[in-house]
């Protein structure tokens, strides 16, 4: 763990954009890390390479929050394309199909969802 990140008795505080975690997916498109310190929430980070896209998917019974921290691109929500950039937060409702597309630069975002990873 980075010197900038500290463990407290009531939680974990991150000073950097890197939320740490275990690599759960890695290929030519992206690197996905899950931080599983919490019991009921997964905090996942994705570094999406330029001009690449995540696998589109939806979750039954699960909502998500995406926070975009670096770069820019688009996010597809049930077929509707929305521009996203650093500083944007997207709330994804239960059952909504979603996919992220990086523009010409790397796109880094953090996703928070309840329970366990289903895909």
C-alpha positions as CSV (number, residue, x, y, z in Angstrom):
1,X,0.0,0.0,0.0
2,X,1.2,3.5,-0.9
3,X,2.6,5.8,1.9
4,X,-0.2,8.2,0.9
5,X,-2.9,5.7,1.8
6,X,-3.6,5.1,5.5
7,X,-5.6,2.5,7.4
8,X,-7.8,3.8,10.2
9,X,-9.7,1.8,12.8
10,X,-12.9,2.9,11.1
11,X,-11.8,2.6,7.4
12,X,-9.3,3.2,4.7
13,X,-8.4,6.6,3.3
14,X,-6.8,7.1,-0.1
15,X,-4.8,10.3,-0.9
16,X,-4.1,9.3,-4.5
17,X,-6.2,8.3,-7.4
18,X,-5.0,4.7,-7.0
19,X,-7.4,2.8,-4.9
20,X,-5.1,-0.2,-4.7
21,X,-6.7,-3.7,-5.0
22,X,-6.2,-7.0,-6.7
23,X,-6.1,-7.3,-10.5
24,X,-9.3,-9.2,-11.5
25,X,-9.1,-8.5,-15.3
26,X,-6.2,-7.6,-17.5
27,X,-6.0,-7.7,-21.3
28,X,-5.1,-5.3,-24.2
29,X,-8.2,-3.2,-23.4
30,X,-7.8,-2.5,-19.7
31,X,-6.6,-3.4,-16.2
32,X,-9.3,-3.8,-13.6
33,X,-8.6,-3.9,-9.9
34,X,-11.0,-4.6,-7.0
35,X,-10.5,-3.3,-3.5
36,X,-12.4,-5.7,-1.2
37,X,-11.6,-4.1,2.1
38,X,-15.3,-3.4,2.7
39,X,-17.8,-6.3,3.4
40,X,-20.8,-5.0,1.5
41,X,-19.3,-2.9,-1.3
42,X,-16.8,-3.5,-4.1
43,X,-14.6,-0.5,-5.1
44,X,-13.2,-1.2,-8.5
45,X,-10.8,0.8,-10.7
46,X,-10.3,0.5,-14.4
47,X,-7.5,1.9,-16.6
48,X,-9.0,1.7,-20.1
49,X,-6.5,2.1,-22.9
50,X,-7.0,4.7,-25.6
51,X,-9.7,3.8,-28.3
52,X,-10.7,0.7,-26.3
53,X,-14.0,-0.2,-24.7
54,X,-15.1,-2.2,-21.7
55,X,-17.3,-5.3,-22.1
56,X,-20.9,-4.1,-22.1
57,X,-23.1,-5.7,-19.5
58,X,-26.0,-5.2,-17.1
59,X,-26.7,-6.4,-13.6
60,X,-30.0,-7.6,-12.3
61,X,-30.6,-6.4,-8.7
62,X,-27.4,-4.3,-8.6
63,X,-26.8,-0.5,-8.9
64,X,-23.5,1.1,-9.6
65,X,-21.7,4.5,-9.3
66,X,-19.0,5.3,-11.8
67,X,-16.6,8.2,-11.0
68,X,-14.3,9.3,-13.9
69,X,-10.9,10.5,-12.6
70,X,-8.7,10.9,-15.6
71,X,-9.1,11.2,-19.4
72,X,-12.3,11.4,-21.4
73,X,-14.6,9.2,-23.6
74,X,-18.2,8.1,-23.7
75,X,-20.4,5.9,-21.7
76,X,-23.3,3.9,-23.2
77,X,-26.4,3.5,-21.1
78,X,-29.1,1.4,-22.6
79,X,-28.0,2.4,-26.1
80,X,-27.7,6.2,-25.4
81,X,-24.2,7.6,-25.6
82,X,-23.1,10.2,-23.1
83,X,-19.8,12.1,-23.1
84,X,-17.7,11.6,-19.9
85,X,-14.5,13.2,-18.6
86,X,-12.5,13.6,-15.4
87,X,-14.8,14.9,-12.6
88,X,-18.0,13.2,-13.9
89,X,-20.1,10.8,-11.8
90,X,-22.6,8.5,-13.4
91,X,-25.3,6.7,-11.4
92,X,-26.4,3.4,-13.1
93,X,-29.7,2.0,-12.1
94,X,-30.6,-1.7,-11.7
95,X,-30.8,-3.5,-15.0
96,X,-29.3,-0.7,-17.2
97,X,-26.9,-2.0,-19.9
98,X,-23.6,0.0,-19.7
99,X,-20.3,0.2,-21.5
100,X,-17.4,2.7,-21.4
101,X,-15.4,3.8,-24.5
102,X,-12.1,5.6,-24.1
103,X,-11.3,8.5,-26.5
104,X,-7.8,9.0,-27.8
105,X,-6.4,9.1,-24.2
106,X,-6.4,6.6,-21.4
107,X,-9.5,6.7,-19.3
108,X,-9.3,6.0,-15.6
109,X,-12.5,5.5,-13.5
110,X,-13.6,4.0,-10.2
111,X,-16.8,2.0,-9.9
112,X,-18.6,1.2,-6.6
113,X,-21.2,-1.5,-6.4
114,X,-22.9,-3.6,-3.7
115,X,-22.3,-7.3,-3.0
116,X,-19.9,-9.4,-5.0
117,X,-18.7,-9.2,-8.6
118,X,-21.2,-11.0,-10.8
119,X,-19.2,-11.0,-14.1
